[in-house]
């Protein structure tokens, strides 16, 4: 069953300006450790490719945060959500820490799609819920509508 859908479009020029202004500090705020390593390699070979890499990850994390209904509030953080890729090249959401646990309890699974052009990066995310027999969900309240995730383990 579909738990949530999220989409985001990101202006690559805005990301470029943030990287120009704040450099690696900005990248380290938005990217998980594995993503940061990839960004450094890509930026070293072709700086523009590094900018687009950050923009697509930024967009994907925004789309995911919308699909799970949290936005950028705990346990959702920039670094707890990593956008990696399968051997086939398909993008995959990899969660860490409290966000991973939060999603696993709710039996959530995400599908993510990313694309970029010269000035824009766009992402689309569908989060599905799967029954979790052993999960004890919180009582109805503020987090009653919150989703979960059974993503690829880190």
N, C-alpha and C positions, 0 to 999 in steps of 0.2 A: 504494500500500500504506500502511496506517495505521502511522505511526511511534510515535505516542503520543497519549494522551488525558489532558486535565487539566480539573479543575473546581475552583471556589473559591466560597465564600460569605463575604461580608464584612459585619460589623455596622456599619452607617452611623453608629451612635452612637459607636463607637470612633474612626472617622475624624473625626467632629465634635469629639470630645474632643482628639484630636491637633492638629487645626487650631486649636482654642481655646488649647491650651497652647503650640504652637510657630508658629502662623500660617503665613506664606508660606514659612518655612524648611522646614517639613514638606512642603508642596506641591512645593517646588523639589527636594526629595530624591526624591520619587516620580514626578513628571511630567517628561517630555521637554520641551524648549523650546516646541514647538508646542502641546502640551497645557497647559503653564503659561499661555500667552497666552489660550487658550480659557477656562481656569479663572478667570482674572482678569476677563474680560468677563462670564462667567456669574455669578460671585460678586458683581460690582458691581451687576447688575440684580436678582438674587434669591439671597441668600446660601445658602439651603438647596439650590438647584439646583447651586451650586458644590460643596457638600459631597458631594452625590450623584455629581457628576462625578468627584471624586477617588476616591470609593468604588468606582465601576464600573471605573475605570482600575486601581486597586489590585488588585481582584479579577481582572480580565482578565490582568494581568501575572503574577499568581500562577498562574492556570490555564495560561497559556502556558509558564511556567517548569516546571511539572509535566509538561506534554505533551512537552517536549523532554528531560525527564529530568535537568535540571541543578539545579532549585530556584534559589535566589538565590546562585549562585556563578559565577564568571567562566567564560565571557564574558557571562553573563546579569547585567544590572544594571537597576535601575528605569528609568534614563534612556536605555538603549540599546534598549529595547522601547517603542514608541509605539503607542497605540491611536488610530487616526484613523478617518475614514469616507469612503466612496466618495460620488460625487455622488448616488447613489440613497439614501444614508443608512445603508447597510450598514456595520457596523464592519469594519475591516481592520487587520492587524498590520503595522507599518512598523518595520523594524529598522535600526540604525545601528552603525557602527564594527565592532569585532571580532565582535560577535554576528551581525551581518549576514553577514560573511565566513564565520563558523563554520557558519551555516545554509546558505549558498549552496554551500559545498563538499560538504555532505551532501545537497543537492537537496531541502530541506524546504520545505513550503508549509503555511500554517495557515489554518484556518477558525475564527472566533471569534464567540461569541454572548454578549450582555450583557443584563442586566435588573436593575431595581431597584424596590423598594417603599419604604415609609416607613422601615423599620428595617434592611433588608438589600439588598445588591447581590450578584448571582450571575453567574458566567461559566462558559462551557463552551468548551473548545478541542480541536480535532482537528488534529493535525499529520500530514501525509502526506509520504512520501518519493517522490521522482521520480528516475529514473536520471540521473546526471550523468556523461557520457562522459569529460570531461576532468579530473574530480576524482581526487585521490590522497588516499585516506583514511588516517588514522594506522594503524600496526600495531596488532594486537589488544593491549589493555592496559586501563588505567583509562578511557580515553575511547573504547573500542571500541563501546560502546553509546550513545554520544552522537549525537543527531539533528542535522539541518541545516535551512536554510530558504531558499527562493527566494521572498521576499516582495516587496511593492511597493518599488521603490527610493526612497531618500530624496532 
